[in-house]
Amino acid sequence: MNETPEQEAVWQQVENNPRFHELVHKRQAFALLLSVIMLVLYIGFILLIAFAPAWLGTPLHAGTNVTRGIPIGVGLIVMSFVLTGVYVWRANGEFDRLTKQILSEVKS
């Protein structure tokens, strides 16, 4: 993509803005935290499958075919949606606010 000198100057101003560095750091740290949470939950589930399959295969109560593994697996899927929602909520709040501040500083 060919950028005009004016566009290049704007990009340079954004990159030099301390709020931009704050935004990048906060966003990366938050994304890493949520990724680690999901990874720990997923690895925990895989370890349960590997080392405690009998426990996961135990029915929730007598007379049912629903085992412990089913709600845990569904919970893992639901947790991924929840963590995505948490990220979107923060991105639409704090991260968007910082982005608007950066843009208003660069435009003025």
C-alpha atoms as one frame of an Amber mdcrd trajectory, in Angstrom:
protein
   0.000   0.000   0.000   1.411   3.384  -1.013   0.981   6.014   1.640   1.202
   9.738   1.156   3.724  11.737   3.187   0.818  13.135   5.247  -0.378   9.641
   6.130   3.164   8.594   6.996   3.458  11.608   9.319   0.215  10.674  11.072
   1.401   7.068  11.536   4.672   8.345  12.972   2.819  10.590  15.419   0.664
   7.678  16.538   3.683   5.419  17.021   5.472   8.083  19.075   2.453   8.780
  21.290   2.914   7.443  24.854  -0.801   6.598  25.046  -0.335   4.340  22.014
   2.384   2.427  23.847   0.090   2.209  26.890  -2.731   0.880  24.704  -0.512
  -1.737  23.067   0.872  -2.883  26.420  -2.536  -3.093  28.124  -4.131  -4.907
  25.207  -1.307  -7.432  24.896  -1.191  -8.081  28.652  -4.958  -8.570  28.858
  -5.053 -10.850  25.819  -2.179 -12.878  27.278  -3.984 -13.217  30.619  -7.186
 -14.452  28.983  -5.214 -16.819  26.745  -3.381 -18.291  29.732  -6.666 -18.783
  31.599  -8.174 -20.617  28.631  -5.026 -22.660  28.086  -4.913 -23.763  31.733
  -8.577 -24.791  31.623  -8.150 -26.672  28.358  -4.963 -28.447  29.473  -6.669
 -29.326  32.761  -9.517 -30.916  30.832  -7.111 -32.852  28.605  -5.214 -34.053
  31.688  -8.487 -35.226  33.223  -9.228 -37.169  30.067  -5.742 -38.695  30.114
  -5.395 -39.517  33.802  -8.943 -39.817  35.172 -11.166 -41.159  32.408 -13.103
 -43.331  34.846 -13.911 -40.311  37.001 -15.078 -38.324  33.955 -17.147 -41.303
  32.798 -18.994 -41.584  36.105 -22.705 -40.676  35.779 -23.817 -37.529  37.587
 -26.408 -39.543  39.513 -28.008 -42.953  39.397 -30.267 -43.607  36.432 -28.732
 -41.062  34.056 -26.440 -41.375  31.076 -24.996 -37.901  31.590 -21.463 -38.233
  32.904 -19.253 -35.741  34.712 -17.312 -35.113  31.519 -20.267 -33.677  29.639
 -20.948 -30.627  31.860 -17.214 -30.053  32.259 -16.751 -30.066  28.465 -19.751
 -27.802  27.953 -18.414 -25.531  30.699 -15.110 -25.282  28.853 -16.909 -24.180
  25.692 -19.061 -21.702  27.638 -15.947 -20.333  29.351 -14.375 -19.596  25.966
 -17.453 -17.525  25.048 -17.380 -15.754  28.419 -13.695 -14.854  28.073 -14.326
 -13.604  24.535 -17.169 -11.462  25.864 -14.936 -10.069  28.608 -12.325  -9.113
  26.021 -14.916  -7.469  23.758 -16.411  -5.579  26.715 -13.001  -4.189  27.716
 -12.025  -3.502  24.095 -15.229  -1.531  23.538 -14.635   0.424  26.739 -11.094
   1.144  27.833  -9.291   0.260  24.607 -11.651   2.285  22.412 -11.400   5.233
  24.811  -7.587   5.161  24.595  -7.769   4.888  20.801 -10.030   7.947  20.606
  -7.673   9.906  22.876  -4.724   8.995  20.662  -6.563  10.013  17.509  -7.731
  13.309  19.006  -4.165  14.125  20.100  -2.765  13.300  16.673  -5.434  15.291
  14.804  -4.926  18.426  16.879
